[in-house]
Amino acid sequence: SDDLKDKVLQIAEEALDKHQLEREIAAYIKKKLDEEEGALWHVIVGKNFGSYVTHEKGYFIYFYINNLAFLVFKTA
């Protein structure tokens, strides 16, 4: 949903403000989503990665902020 998309983008911005390392940014986003939206969120942050994932319908987003790519999805 648009509300969830906006929430993920807001949390990602917060993570970038608070952390420098990609793994810390990903951990922050995952922790916030698990707390606020229920468990089983997965977050990958980086400049060069590949993925093959299975996700719950409607719970997948891939976006860039500056030069970092964000892959965020939820599994059932």
C-alpha positions in Angstrom: 0.0 0.0 0.0 1.1 3.6 -0.4 1.0 4.1 3.4 3.4 1.2 3.9 5.6 2.4 1.1 5.8 5.8 2.7 6.6 4.3 6.1 9.5 2.2 4.6 10.9 5.2 2.9 10.7 7.3 6.1 12.4 4.5 8.2 15.1 4.2 5.6 15.8 8.0 5.8 15.9 7.7 9.6 18.4 4.8 9.3 20.6 6.8 7.0 20.6 9.7 9.5 21.6 7.5 12.4 24.0 5.0 10.8 26.9 4.8 8.4 27.5 1.1 7.7 25.2 -0.7 5.3 24.6 -3.6 7.7 23.6 -1.2 10.5 21.2 0.6 8.2 19.6 -2.7 7.2 19.4 -3.8 10.8 17.7 -0.6 11.9 15.1 -0.9 9.1 14.4 -4.5 9.9 14.0 -3.9 13.6 11.6 -1.0 13.1 9.5 -2.9 10.6 9.4 -6.1 12.8 8.2 -4.0 15.7 5.7 -1.9 13.9 4.4 -4.2 11.1 5.0 -7.7 12.5 7.9 -10.1 12.1 9.6 -11.7 9.1 10.9 -8.6 7.3 14.2 -8.9 5.4 16.3 -5.9 4.4 19.3 -5.7 2.1 21.2 -2.5 1.7 24.2 -1.9 -0.6 25.8 -0.7 -3.8 26.2 -4.0 -5.6 24.2 -7.2 -4.8 22.0 -9.7 -6.5 19.0 -11.5 -5.1 16.4 -14.1 -5.7 13.6 -14.0 -3.1 10.2 -15.2 -2.4 7.9 -12.7 -0.6 4.4 -12.2 0.6 2.2 -10.6 -2.1 2.2 -6.8 -1.7 5.2 -6.7 0.6 8.2 -6.0 -1.7 9.9 -2.8 -2.4 13.2 -2.0 -4.2 14.5 1.6 -4.3 17.5 3.8 -4.2 18.4 6.7 -1.9 21.5 8.5 -3.3 23.9 5.7 -4.2 22.5 3.0 -2.0 20.0 0.3 -3.1 17.4 -0.9 -0.7 15.6 -4.2 -1.0 12.9 -4.7 1.6 10.4 -7.6 1.7 8.3 -9.6 4.0 7.9 -13.4 4.1 5.0 -15.4 5.4 
